[in-house]
Amino acid sequence: MQRKNELSTEFAFLLPRGLVDEHDRIHRKGVMRLATAKDEIVVQKELSVRESPAYGFLVMLSRVISRLGSLNTVNPSLLETLAIRDIAYLREFYNRINQQGEAHISTECPHCRSQLSIAFELSGES
């Protein structure tokens, strides 16, 4: 259990749709860590990012997502296969944990399709 004054650096998430791998397995549950200054520097040095700045976010995600389903490594080309809905979710989640400290995101219930506002627990406990 985490102590009250301890800084959380990893946060669990659940993708709305999920990543489908080459074996047709769906990966939805993941863990994202806080970004560091080094992450920003490494992303900016990537040739693919210099050629296409929009690619920078996928490179950053590949650095900060430490687990996605049963995948222990995530690379930008793998993230390219995600649905736009999942990318939007990850962008919002990344921004919430790295910049705002308060985490609510709109989502849709997969069972009844009603719209919900989910509060992310930013304590780091999952």
C-alpha positions in Angstrom: 0.0 0.0 0.0 1.2 3.5 -0.8 2.0 6.0 1.9 0.0 9.2 1.9 2.9 11.5 1.1 4.5 9.3 -1.6 4.5 10.6 -5.1 2.6 8.3 -7.6 4.4 7.8 -10.8 2.3 5.0 -12.5 -1.4 4.9 -13.3 -3.7 2.2 -14.6 -6.0 2.8 -17.5 -8.6 0.9 -19.6 -8.8 1.7 -23.3 -12.3 2.1 -24.7 -11.7 -0.3 -27.6 -8.2 -1.8 -27.2 -5.3 -2.9 -29.3 -5.7 -6.0 -31.4 -2.5 -7.9 -31.8 -1.4 -10.3 -34.6 -3.0 -13.2 -32.7 -6.4 -11.3 -32.5 -6.0 -10.8 -28.8 -7.4 -7.5 -27.4 -5.3 -5.5 -25.0 -7.2 -2.9 -23.1 -5.8 -2.6 -19.6 -2.5 -0.7 -19.3 -0.2 1.2 -17.1 1.2 4.6 -17.9 4.0 6.3 -16.0 4.6 10.0 -15.6 6.6 11.6 -18.4 10.1 13.0 -17.6 12.2 15.7 -19.1 14.4 13.0 -20.6 11.3 11.6 -22.4 10.7 15.0 -24.0 14.3 15.3 -25.1 14.4 11.7 -26.6 11.2 12.3 -28.5 12.5 15.5 -30.0 15.7 13.8 -31.2 13.8 11.0 -33.0 14.2 11.3 -36.8 10.6 10.2 -37.4 9.4 13.1 -35.2 11.6 15.6 -37.0 10.1 14.4 -40.3 6.6 14.4 -38.9 6.0 16.3 -35.7 2.6 14.8 -35.2 4.3 11.4 -34.8 5.8 12.7 -31.6 2.8 11.8 -29.5 3.0 8.2 -30.5 6.7 8.1 -29.7 6.0 9.7 -26.3 3.2 7.2 -25.6 5.6 4.3 -26.4 8.0 5.7 -23.8 5.4 6.2 -21.0 3.2 3.2 -21.5 4.9 0.5 -19.5 2.3 -2.2 -20.1 -0.7 -2.8 -22.3 -2.5 -6.0 -21.7 0.0 -8.8 -21.8 2.5 -6.6 -23.8 5.4 -5.4 -21.7 6.8 -3.3 -24.5 4.9 -0.8 -26.7 6.4 0.8 -29.8 5.1 3.6 -32.0 4.3 1.3 -34.9 2.1 -0.8 -32.6 0.3 2.3 -31.4 -0.4 3.2 -35.0 -3.0 0.4 -35.1 -5.1 1.9 -32.3 -8.5 3.3 -33.1 -8.6 7.1 -33.0 -11.0 6.8 -30.0 -8.2 5.0 -28.1 -5.6 7.6 -29.1 -7.9 10.4 -27.9 -8.4 8.6 -24.6 -4.6 8.1 -24.2 -4.0 11.8 -25.0 -6.5 12.9 -22.4 -5.2 10.4 -19.8 -1.6 11.5 -20.5 -2.6 15.2 -20.1 -4.5 14.6 -16.9 -1.8 12.7 -15.1 1.1 14.9 -16.3 -0.4 18.4 -16.3 -3.7 18.7 -14.5 -3.6 16.5 -11.4 -7.4 16.2 -11.6 -8.7 13.4 -13.8 -12.2 13.1 -15.2 -12.8 11.8 -18.7 -16.0 11.2 -20.7 -16.6 7.7 -21.9 -19.3 5.3 -23.0 -20.5 2.3 -21.1 -19.7 -0.7 -23.3 -22.9 -2.5 -22.2 -25.6 0.1 -22.4 -23.9 2.8 -24.5 -24.8 5.6 -22.0 -22.3 8.5 -21.6 -20.4 8.6 -18.3 -17.9 10.9 -16.7 -15.2 8.7 -15.0 -12.9 10.0 -12.4 -9.4 8.6 -12.7 -7.9 7.7 -9.3 -4.5 9.4 -9.4 -3.3 7.8 -6.2 -1.2 5.4 -8.2 -2.9 2.4 -6.6 -4.6 0.1 -9.1 
